[in-house]
Amino acid sequence: MRLYARSPVLRGRQLFADVGLLVWLVVWALVARTVHAAVLALAEPGRAVEDLGSSVADSMGSAAEAARGVPLVGDDLSAPFDALGRAGGSVGGAGQAAQDAVGTLATLLAVVLVVLPVGWLLLRWLPWRLGWLREARAAERLLAGTADLELLAARALATAPLPELAGLPAGTGAAWRAGDPDAVRALAGLELRRLGLALPAAELSPAR
């Protein structure tokens, strides 16, 4: 299947559009990566809080164990340390939750920064490229074997811009209705040039 037109001008536009889409994707992927890293830096306070909470919990746990070793009053002495250890664990959990929230935000921002701009360009690039591929493939089917230039000529009469039709030799429309091969080829050539395809050699034109 042909991916690019034969015409240098249209092929250049297609290549430029394809490369431009790839560059656009890479640029926004790099932007998203940078933003993701920058937002993740906001998780550092949460990490510090988690470390502090874990340290307090460990210290208070050790102190509680030591206090429980005191005869008679060990349980009473260990109770405040146990409470402080639980508080330290809660603080550590809050720090971890803050890190999770920042990580989720960083991921969402990165995804949005890729999906929105790339999707916006894809909505313009994809219909144009797929539309050309579909029409070019249909035109090449018409040209396969005995070239059916009559259909291409009729298509050109129906859709070609008026300035291009006006640029044809005078009487081309009447000659086409009469089945003149030169008129058929001239009109079919308009449609093929629009698609960036080449008009087949004269010997492939339909017999009168």
MARBA-3410 file (N, C-alpha, C, O; in Angstrom, 1 decimal):
208
0.8,-1.2,0.0,0.0,0.0,0.0,0.9,1.2,0.0,1.8,1.4,0.8 ~ 0.6,2.2,-0.9,1.3,3.4,-1.0,1.0,4.3,0.2,-0.1,4.5,0.6 ~ 2.1,4.8,0.8,1.9,5.7,2.0,2.1,7.1,1.7,1.6,8.0,2.4 ~ 2.8,7.4,0.5,3.1,8.8,0.2,2.8,9.0,-1.3,2.9,8.1,-2.1 ~ 2.5,10.2,-1.6,2.2,10.6,-3.0,3.4,10.5,-3.9,4.5,10.6,-3.4
3.2,10.4,-5.2,4.3,10.5,-6.1,4.7,11.9,-6.4,5.9,12.2,-6.6 ~ 3.8,12.8,-6.3,4.1,14.2,-6.5,5.1,14.7,-5.4,4.8,14.6,-4.2 ~ 6.2,15.3,-5.8,7.2,15.8,-4.8,6.6,16.8,-3.8,6.9,16.8,-2.6 ~ 5.7,17.7,-4.3,5.1,18.7,-3.4,4.2,18.1,-2.4,4.4,18.4,-1.2 ~ 3.3,17.3,-2.8,2.4,16.6,-1.8,3.1,15.7,-1.0,2.9,15.6,0.2
4.1,14.9,-1.5,4.9,14.0,-0.7,5.7,14.7,0.3,5.8,14.3,1.5 ~ 6.2,15.9,0.0,6.9,16.7,0.9,6.0,17.2,2.1,6.4,17.2,3.2 ~ 4.8,17.6,1.7,3.8,18.0,2.8,3.5,16.8,3.7,3.4,17.0,4.9 ~ 3.3,15.7,3.1,3.0,14.5,3.9,4.1,14.1,4.9,3.9,13.8,6.0 ~ 5.3,14.1,4.3,6.5,13.8,5.2,6.7,14.8,6.3,7.0,14.5,7.4
6.5,16.1,5.9,6.6,17.2,6.9,5.6,17.0,8.0,5.9,17.1,9.2 ~ 4.3,16.6,7.6,3.3,16.4,8.6,3.6,15.2,9.5,3.4,15.3,10.7 ~ 4.1,14.1,8.9,4.4,12.9,9.7,5.5,13.2,10.7,5.5,12.8,11.8 ~ 6.6,13.8,10.2,7.7,14.1,11.0,7.3,15.1,12.1,7.8,15.0,13.2 ~ 6.5,16.1,11.7,6.1,17.1,12.7,5.3,16.5,13.8,5.4,16.9,14.9
4.4,15.5,13.4,3.6,14.8,14.5,4.6,14.1,15.4,4.4,14.1,16.6 ~ 5.6,13.4,14.9,6.5,12.7,15.7,7.3,13.6,16.6,7.5,13.4,17.8 ~ 7.8,14.7,16.1,8.5,15.7,16.9,7.6,16.3,18.0,8.0,16.5,19.1 ~ 6.3,16.6,17.6,5.3,17.1,18.6,5.2,16.1,19.7,5.1,16.5,20.9 ~ 5.1,14.8,19.4,4.9,13.8,20.4,6.1,13.8,21.4,6.0,13.7,22.6
7.3,13.8,20.8,8.5,13.7,21.6,8.7,14.9,22.5,9.0,14.8,23.6 ~ 8.4,16.1,21.9,8.5,17.4,22.7,7.5,17.3,23.9,8.0,17.6,25.0 ~ 6.3,16.9,23.7,5.4,16.9,24.8,5.7,15.7,25.8,5.4,15.8,27.0 ~ 6.2,14.7,25.3,6.7,13.6,26.2,7.8,14.1,27.1,7.8,13.8,28.3 ~ 8.7,14.9,26.6,9.8,15.4,27.4,9.3,16.5,28.4,9.7,16.5,29.5
8.3,17.3,27.9,7.7,18.2,28.8,7.0,17.5,30.0,7.1,17.9,31.1 ~ 6.2,16.5,29.6,5.5,15.7,30.7,6.5,15.1,31.6,6.2,15.0,32.8 ~ 7.6,14.6,31.1,8.6,13.9,32.0,9.2,15.0,32.9,9.4,14.7,34.1 ~ 9.5,16.2,32.4,10.0,17.2,33.3,9.1,17.6,34.4,9.4,17.8,35.5 ~ 7.8,17.8,34.0,6.8,18.2,34.9,6.6,17.1,36.0,6.4,17.4,37.2
6.6,15.9,35.5,6.4,14.7,36.5,7.5,14.8,37.5,7.3,14.6,38.7 ~ 8.8,15.0,37.1,9.9,15.0,38.0,9.8,16.2,39.0,10.1,16.1,40.1 ~ 9.3,17.4,38.4,9.2,18.6,39.3,8.1,18.4,40.3,8.3,18.8,41.5 ~ 7.0,17.8,39.9,5.9,17.6,40.9,6.3,16.6,42.0,6.0,16.7,43.1 ~ 7.1,15.5,41.5,7.5,14.5,42.5,8.4,15.1,43.6,8.5,14.6,44.7
9.1,16.2,43.2,10.0,16.9,44.2,9.1,17.4,45.4,9.7,17.6,46.5 ~ 7.8,17.6,45.1,7.0,18.1,46.2,6.7,17.0,47.2,6.2,17.3,48.3 ~ 7.1,15.8,46.9,6.8,14.7,47.9,7.9,14.6,48.9,7.8,13.9,49.9 ~ 9.0,15.4,48.8,10.1,15.4,49.8,9.6,15.7,51.2,10.0,15.0,52.1 ~ 8.8,16.7,51.4,8.3,17.0,52.8,7.5,15.8,53.4,7.7,15.5,54.5
6.7,15.2,52.5,6.0,14.0,53.0,6.9,12.9,53.3,6.7,12.1,54.3 ~ 8.0,12.7,52.6,9.0,11.7,52.9,9.7,12.0,54.2,10.0,11.1,55.0 ~ 10.0,13.3,54.4,10.6,13.7,55.7,9.7,13.4,56.9,10.1,12.9,57.9 ~ 8.4,13.7,56.7,7.4,13.5,57.7,7.3,12.0,58.0,7.2,11.6,59.2 ~ 7.3,11.2,57.0,7.2,9.7,57.2,8.4,9.2,57.9,8.3,8.4,58.8
9.6,9.7,57.5,10.8,9.3,58.2,10.8,9.7,59.7,11.2,8.9,60.6 ~ 10.3,10.9,59.9,10.3,11.4,61.3,9.3,10.6,62.1,9.6,10.2,63.3 ~ 8.1,10.3,61.6,7.1,9.5,62.3,7.7,8.1,62.6,7.5,7.5,63.6 ~ 8.3,7.5,61.6,8.9,6.1,61.8,10.0,6.2,62.9,10.1,5.2,63.7 ~ 10.8,7.2,62.9,11.8,7.3,63.9,11.2,7.5,65.3,11.7,6.8,66.2
10.2,8.3,65.4,9.6,8.5,66.7,8.9,7.2,67.2,9.1,6.8,68.3 ~ 8.3,6.5,66.2,7.6,5.3,66.6,8.6,4.3,67.1,8.4,3.6,68.1 ~ 9.7,4.1,66.4,10.7,3.2,66.8,11.3,3.5,68.1,11.5,2.7,69.0 ~ 11.6,4.8,68.3,12.2,5.3,69.6,11.3,5.0,70.7,11.7,4.5,71.8 ~ 10.0,5.4,70.5,9.1,5.2,71.6,8.8,3.8,71.9,8.5,3.4,73.0
8.9,2.9,70.8,8.7,1.5,71.1,9.8,0.9,71.9,9.6,0.1,72.8 ~ 11.0,1.4,71.6,12.2,0.9,72.4,12.0,1.4,73.8,12.3,0.7,74.8 ~ 11.6,2.7,74.0,11.5,3.2,75.4,10.4,2.5,76.1,10.5,2.2,77.3 ~ 9.3,2.1,75.4,8.2,1.4,76.1,8.7,0.0,76.5,8.3,-0.4,77.6 ~ 9.4,-0.6,75.7,10.0,-1.9,76.1,10.8,-1.8,77.3,10.8,-2.7,78.2
11.7,-0.8,77.3,12.5,-0.6,78.5,11.7,-0.3,79.7,12.0,-0.8,80.8 ~ 10.7,0.5,79.6,9.9,0.9,80.8,9.1,-0.3,81.3,8.9,-0.5,82.5 ~ 8.7,-1.2,80.4,7.9,-2.4,80.9,8.8,-3.3,81.7,8.3,-4.2,82.5 ~ 10.1,-3.1,81.6,11.0,-4.0,82.5,11.1,-3.5,83.9,11.7,-4.2,84.7 ~ 10.6,-2.3,84.2,10.6,-1.8,85.6,9.6,-2.6,86.4,8.5,-2.7,86.1
10.1,-3.2,87.5,9.1,-4.0,88.3,8.0,-3.1,88.9,8.1,-2.0,89.2 ~ 6.8,-3.8,89.0,5.6,-3.2,89.5,4.9,-2.1,88.7,3.7,-2.2,88.4 ~ 5.7,-1.1,88.3,5.1,0.1,87.6,5.5,0.1,86.1,5.3,1.1,85.5 ~ 6.0,-1.1,85.6,6.4,-1.1,84.2,5.3,-0.8,83.2,5.5,0.0,82.3 ~ 4.1,-1.4,83.5,3.0,-1.1,82.5,2.6,0.3,82.5,2.3,0.9,81.5
2.5,0.9,83.7,2.1,2.3,83.8,3.2,3.2,83.1,2.8,4.2,82.5 ~ 4.4,2.9,83.4,5.5,3.7,82.7,5.5,3.6,81.2,5.9,4.6,80.5 ~ 5.2,2.4,80.7,5.3,2.2,79.2,4.1,2.8,78.5,4.2,3.1,77.3 ~ 3.0,3.0,79.2,1.8,3.5,78.5,2.0,4.8,77.7,1.6,4.9,76.6 ~ 2.6,5.9,78.3,2.9,7.1,77.6,3.7,6.9,76.3,3.5,7.5,75.3
4.7,6.0,76.5,5.6,5.8,75.3,4.9,5.0,74.2,5.1,5.3,73.0 ~ 4.0,4.1,74.6,3.2,3.4,73.6,2.3,4.4,72.9,2.1,4.3,71.6 ~ 1.7,5.4,73.6,0.9,6.4,73.0,1.7,7.3,72.0,1.2,7.6,70.9 ~ 2.8,7.7,72.4,3.7,8.5,71.5,4.1,7.6,70.3,4.2,8.2,69.2 ~ 4.4,6.3,70.5,4.7,5.5,69.4,3.6,5.4,68.4,3.8,5.5,67.1
2.3,5.3,68.9,1.2,5.2,68.0,1.0,6.6,67.2,0.7,6.6,66.1 ~ 1.3,7.7,68.0,1.2,9.0,67.3,2.3,9.1,66.2,2.0,9.6,65.2 ~ 3.5,8.6,66.5,4.5,8.6,65.5,4.1,7.8,64.3,4.4,8.2,63.2 ~ 3.5,6.7,64.5,3.0,5.8,63.4,2.0,6.6,62.5,2.0,6.5,61.3 ~ 1.1,7.3,63.2,0.1,8.1,62.5,0.7,9.2,61.6,0.3,9.4,60.5
1.7,9.8,62.2,2.4,10.9,61.5,3.1,10.3,60.3,3.1,10.8,59.2 ~ 3.8,9.1,60.5,4.4,8.4,59.3,3.4,8.1,58.2,3.7,8.2,57.0 ~ 2.2,7.6,58.7,1.2,7.3,57.7,0.7,8.5,56.9,0.4,8.4,55.7 ~ 0.6,9.6,57.6,0.2,10.9,56.9,1.2,11.3,55.9,0.9,11.7,54.8 ~ 2.5,11.1,56.3,3.6,11.4,55.3,3.5,10.5,54.1,3.8,11.0,53.0
3.2,9.2,54.3,3.1,8.3,53.1,1.9,8.7,52.3,2.0,8.6,51.0 ~ 0.8,9.1,52.9,-0.4,9.5,52.2,-0.1,10.7,51.3,-0.5,10.8,50.2 ~ 0.7,11.7,51.9,1.0,12.9,51.1,1.9,12.5,49.9,1.7,13.1,48.8 ~ 2.8,11.6,50.1,3.6,11.1,49.0,2.8,10.5,47.9,3.0,10.7,46.7 ~ 1.8,9.6,48.3,1.0,9.0,47.3,0.2,10.0,46.5,0.0,9.9,45.3
-0.4,11.0,47.2,-1.1,12.0,46.6,-0.3,12.8,45.6,-0.8,13.1,44.4 ~ 0.9,13.1,45.9,1.8,13.9,45.0,2.2,13.0,43.8,2.2,13.5,42.7 ~ 2.4,11.7,44.1,2.7,10.8,43.0,1.6,10.7,42.0,1.8,10.7,40.8 ~ 0.3,10.6,42.5,-0.9,10.5,41.7,-1.0,11.8,40.8,-1.3,11.7,39.6 ~ -0.8,12.9,41.5,-0.9,14.2,40.8,0.1,14.3,39.7,-0.2,14.8,38.6
1.4,13.9,40.0,2.4,14.0,39.0,2.1,13.1,37.8,2.3,13.5,36.6 ~ 1.6,11.9,38.0,1.2,11.0,36.9,0.1,11.6,36.1,0.1,11.5,34.8 ~ -1.0,12.1,36.7,-2.1,12.7,36.0,-1.7,13.8,35.2,-2.1,14.0,34.0 ~ -0.8,14.7,35.7,-0.4,15.9,34.9,0.5,15.4,33.7,0.3,16.0,32.7 ~ 1.3,14.4,33.9,2.1,13.9,32.8,1.2,13.4,31.7,1.5,13.6,30.5
0.2,12.6,32.1,-0.7,12.0,31.1,-1.4,13.1,30.4,-1.6,13.0,29.1 ~ -2.0,14.1,31.1,-2.7,15.2,30.5,-1.8,15.9,29.5,-2.3,16.3,28.4 ~ -0.6,16.2,29.9,0.3,17.0,29.0,0.7,16.2,27.8,1.1,16.9,26.8 ~ 0.5,14.9,27.7,0.8,14.2,26.5,-0.5,14.0,25.7,-0.5,14.2,24.5 ~ -1.6,13.6,26.4,-2.8,13.2,25.7,-3.5,14.5,25.0,-3.9,14.4,23.9
-3.5,15.6,25.8,-4.3,16.7,25.2,-3.6,17.3,23.9,-4.3,17.4,22.9 ~ -2.3,17.7,24.0,-1.8,18.3,22.8,-1.6,17.3,21.7,-1.8,17.6,20.5 ~ -1.2,16.1,22.0,-1.0,15.1,20.9,-2.3,14.7,20.4,-2.4,14.5,19.1 ~ -3.3,14.5,21.2,-4.7,14.2,20.7,-5.2,15.3,19.8,-5.9,15.0,18.8 ~ -5.0,16.5,20.2,-5.5,17.7,19.4,-4.9,17.6,18.0,-5.6,17.8,17.0
-3.6,17.3,17.9,-2.9,17.3,16.6,-3.4,16.0,15.8,-3.5,16.1,14.6 ~ -3.5,14.9,16.5,-4.0,13.7,15.9,-5.3,13.8,15.2,-5.6,13.3,14.2 ~ -6.2,14.6,15.9,-7.6,14.8,15.3,-7.5,15.6,14.0,-8.4,15.5,13.2 ~ -6.4,16.3,13.8,-6.3,17.0,12.5,-5.4,16.2,11.5,-5.7,16.2,10.3 ~ -4.4,15.5,12.0,-3.5,14.7,11.1,-4.2,13.4,10.6,-4.0,13.1,9.4
-4.8,12.7,11.5,-5.3,11.4,11.2,-6.4,11.4,10.0,-6.2,10.6,9.1 ~ -7.4,12.3,10.1,-8.4,12.3,9.0,-7.8,12.6,7.7,-8.1,12.1,6.6 ~ -6.8,13.6,7.7,-6.2,14.0,6.4,-5.4,12.8,5.8,-5.5,12.5,4.6 ~ -4.5,12.2,6.7,-3.7,11.1,6.2,-4.5,9.9,5.8,-4.3,9.3,4.7 ~ -5.5,9.5,6.6,-6.3,8.3,6.3,-7.2,8.6,5.1,-7.4,7.7,4.3
-7.7,9.8,5.0,-8.5,10.2,3.8,-7.7,10.1,2.5,-8.2,9.6,1.5 ~ -6.5,10.6,2.6,-5.6,10.5,1.4,-5.3,9.0,1.0,-5.4,8.6,-0.1 ~ -5.0,8.2,2.0,-4.7,6.8,1.8,-5.9,6.1,1.2,-5.7,5.3,0.2 ~ -7.1,6.4,1.7,-8.3,5.7,1.2,-8.5,6.1,-0.3,-8.8,5.3,-1.1 ~ -8.4,7.4,-0.6,-8.7,7.9,-1.9,-7.6,7.5,-2.9,-7.9,7.1,-4.0
-6.3,7.5,-2.5,-5.3,7.0,-3.3,-5.4,5.6,-3.7,-5.1,5.2,-4.8 ~ -5.8,4.8,-2.7,-5.9,3.3,-2.9,-7.1,3.1,-3.9,-7.0,2.2,-4.8 ~ -8.2,3.8,-3.8,-9.3,3.7,-4.7,-8.9,4.1,-6.1,-9.3,3.5,-7.1 ~ -8.1,5.2,-6.2,-7.7,5.7,-7.5,-6.8,4.7,-8.2,-6.9,4.4,-9.4 ~ -5.9,4.0,-7.4,-5.0,3.0,-8.0,-5.7,1.8,-8.4,-5.3,1.1,-9.4
-6.8,1.5,-7.7,-7.7,0.3,-8.2,-8.3,0.7,-9.5,-8.4,-0.2,-10.4 ~ -8.7,1.9,-9.7,-9.3,2.3,-11.0,-8.3,2.3,-12.1,-8.6,2.0,-13.2 ~ -7.0,2.5,-11.7,-6.0,2.5,-12.7,-5.4,1.2,-13.0,-4.7,1.0,-14.0 ~ -5.7,0.2,-12.2,-5.1,-1.2,-12.4,-5.7,-1.8,-13.6,-6.9,-1.6,-13.9 ~ -4.9,-2.5,-14.3,-5.4,-3.2,-15.5,-5.7,-2.2,-16.6,-4.8,-1.4,-16.9
-6.9,-2.2,-17.1,-7.3,-1.2,-18.1,-7.8,0.0,-17.3,-8.8,0.0,-16.6 ~ -7.1,1.1,-17.4,-7.3,2.3,-16.6,-8.7,2.8,-16.9,-9.1,3.1,-18.0 ~ -9.5,3.0,-15.8,-10.8,3.5,-16.0,-10.8,5.0,-15.7,-11.2,5.5,-14.6 ~ -10.3,5.8,-16.7,-10.1,7.2,-16.5,-11.4,7.9,-16.6,-11.5,9.1,-16.1 ~ -12.5,7.3,-17.1,-13.8,8.0,-17.2,-14.3,8.4,-15.8,-14.8,9.5,-15.6
-14.2,7.5,-14.9,-14.7,7.7,-13.5,-13.8,8.9,-12.9,-14.4,9.7,-12.2 ~ -12.5,8.8,-13.1,-11.7,9.9,-12.5,-12.0,11.2,-13.2,-12.0,12.2,-12.5 ~ -12.3,11.2,-14.5,-12.6,12.4,-15.2,-14.0,13.0,-14.6,-14.1,14.2,-14.4 ~ -14.9,12.1,-14.4,-16.2,12.5,-13.8,-16.0,13.1,-12.4,-16.7,14.1,-12.1 ~ -15.2,12.5,-11.7,-14.9,12.9,-10.3,-14.3,14.3,-10.4,-14.6,15.2,-9.6
-13.4,14.5,-11.3,-12.7,15.9,-11.4,-13.8,16.9,-11.8,-13.7,18.0,-11.3 ~ -14.7,16.6,-12.7,-15.7,17.6,-13.1,-16.6,17.9,-11.9,-17.1,19.1,-11.8 ~ -16.8,17.0,-11.0,-17.7,17.2,-9.9,-17.0,18.0,-8.8,-17.7,18.7,-8.0 ~ -15.7,17.8,-8.6,-15.1,18.3,-7.4,-13.9,19.2,-7.6,-13.5,19.9,-6.6 ~ -13.3,19.2,-8.8,-12.1,20.0,-9.0,-12.5,21.5,-8.8,-13.5,22.0,-9.2
-11.6,22.3,-8.2,-11.8,23.8,-8.1,-12.0,24.4,-9.5,-11.4,24.0,-10.5 ~ -12.8,25.4,-9.5,-13.2,26.1,-10.8,-11.9,26.6,-11.5,-11.8,26.6,-12.7 ~ -10.9,27.2,-10.7,-9.8,27.8,-11.4,-9.0,26.7,-12.2,-8.5,26.9,-13.3 ~ -9.0,25.4,-11.6,-8.3,24.4,-12.3,-9.1,23.9,-13.6,-8.5,23.6,-14.6 ~ -10.4,23.9,-13.4,-11.2,23.5,-14.6,-11.1,24.6,-15.7,-11.0,24.3,-16.9
-11.0,25.8,-15.3,-10.9,26.9,-16.2,-9.6,26.9,-16.9,-9.5,27.5,-18.0 ~ -8.6,26.3,-16.3,-7.3,26.2,-17.0,-7.2,25.2,-18.0,-6.1,25.1,-18.7 ~ -8.2,24.3,-18.2,-8.1,23.3,-19.2,-8.4,23.9,-20.6,-9.0,25.0,-20.7 ~ -8.1,23.3,-21.7,-8.4,23.8,-23.0,-9.9,24.0,-23.2,-10.7,23.3,-22.7 ~ -10.2,25.0,-24.0,-11.6,25.3,-24.2,-12.3,24.1,-24.9,-11.7,23.5,-25.8
-13.5,23.9,-24.5,-14.3,22.8,-25.1,-14.0,21.4,-24.4,-14.4,20.4,-25.0 ~ -13.2,21.4,-23.3,-12.9,20.1,-22.7,-14.1,19.4,-22.2,-14.2,18.1,-22.4 ~ -15.1,20.1,-21.6,-16.3,19.5,-21.1,-17.1,18.8,-22.3,-17.5,17.7,-22.1 ~ -17.3,19.5,-23.4,-18.0,19.0,-24.5,-17.3,17.8,-25.1,-17.9,16.8,-25.4 ~ -16.0,17.9,-25.2,-15.2,16.8,-25.7,-15.3,15.6,-24.8,-15.3,14.4,-25.3
-15.3,15.8,-23.5,-15.4,14.7,-22.5,-16.8,14.0,-22.8,-16.8,12.7,-22.8 ~ -17.9,14.8,-22.9,-19.2,14.1,-23.2,-19.2,13.3,-24.4,-19.9,12.3,-24.5 ~ -18.4,13.8,-25.4,-18.3,13.0,-26.7,-17.4,11.8,-26.6,-17.2,11.1,-27.6 ~ -16.7,11.7,-25.5,-15.8,10.5,-25.3,-14.4,10.7,-25.8,-13.7,9.8,-26.1 ~ -14.0,12.0,-26.0,-12.7,12.2,-26.6,-11.6,11.8,-25.5,-11.6,12.2,-24.4
-10.7,10.9,-25.9,-9.7,10.4,-25.0,-8.8,11.5,-24.4,-8.4,11.4,-23.2 ~ -8.4,12.5,-25.2,-7.6,13.6,-24.7,-8.3,14.4,-23.6,-7.7,14.8,-22.6 ~ -9.6,14.6,-23.8,-10.4,15.4,-22.8,-10.5,14.5,-21.5,-10.4,15.0,-20.4 ~ -10.7,13.2,-21.7,-10.9,12.3,-20.5,-9.5,12.3,-19.7,-9.6,12.4,-18.5 ~ -8.4,12.2,-20.4,-7.1,12.2,-19.8,-6.8,13.5,-19.1,-6.2,13.6,-18.0
-7.2,14.6,-19.7,-7.0,15.9,-19.1,-7.8,16.1,-17.8,-7.2,16.6,-16.8 ~ -9.0,15.6,-17.8,-9.8,15.7,-16.5,-9.3,14.7,-15.5,-9.2,15.0,-14.3 ~ -9.0,13.5,-16.0,-8.5,12.5,-15.0,-7.2,12.9,-14.4,-7.0,12.7,-13.2 ~ -6.4,13.6,-15.2,-5.1,14.1,-14.7,-5.3,15.1,-13.6,-4.5,15.2,-12.6 ~ -6.4,15.9,-13.6,-6.7,16.8,-12.5,-6.9,16.1,-11.2,-6.3,16.5,-10.2
-7.7,15.1,-11.3,-8.0,14.3,-10.0,-6.8,13.6,-9.5,-6.5,13.5,-8.3 ~ -6.0,13.0,-10.4,-4.8,12.3,-10.0,-3.7,13.3,-9.4,-3.0,12.9,-8.5 ~ -3.6,14.5,-10.0,-2.7,15.4,-9.5,-3.1,15.9,-8.1,-2.3,16.2,-7.2 ~ -4.4,16.0,-7.8,-4.9,16.3,-6.5,-4.4,15.3,-5.5,-4.1,15.6,-4.3 ~ -4.3,14.0,-5.9,-3.9,12.9,-5.0,-2.4,12.7,-5.1,-1.9,11.9,-4.4
-1.7,13.5,-5.9,-0.3,13.3,-6.0,0.1,12.0,-6.8,1.2,11.5,-6.6 ~ -0.8,11.5,-7.6,-0.5,10.3,-8.4,-0.2,10.6,-9.8,-0.5,11.7,-10.3 ~ 0.4,9.7,-10.5,0.8,9.9,-11.9,-0.3,9.4,-12.9,-0.9,8.4,-12.7 ~ -0.5,10.2,-13.9,-1.4,9.7,-15.0,-0.7,8.6,-15.8,0.4,8.8,-16.2 ~ -1.4,7.5,-16.1,-0.8,6.4,-16.8,-0.5,6.8,-18.2,-1.0,7.8,-18.8
0.4,6.0,-18.9,0.8,6.3,-20.2,-0.4,6.3,-21.2,-1.4,5.7,-20.9 ~ -0.3,7.0,-22.3,-1.4,7.2,-23.2,-1.9,5.9,-23.7,-3.1,5.9,-24.0 ~ -1.1,4.9,-23.8,-1.6,3.7,-24.4,-2.6,3.0,-23.5,-3.3,2.0,-23.9 ~ -2.6,3.4,-22.2,-3.5,2.7,-21.3,-4.9,3.4,-21.2,-5.8,2.9,-20.5 ~ -5.1,4.5,-22.0,-6.3,5.1,-22.0,-7.4,4.3,-22.7,-7.1,3.5,-23.6
-8.7,4.3,-22.3,-9.7,3.5,-22.8,-9.9,3.8,-24.3,-9.8,4.9,-24.7 ~ -10.3,2.7,-25.0,-10.5,2.9,-26.5,-11.9,3.6,-26.7,-12.8,3.5,-25.9 ~ -11.9,4.3,-27.7,-13.2,5.1,-28.0,-14.2,4.1,-28.6,-15.4,4.6,-28.9
END
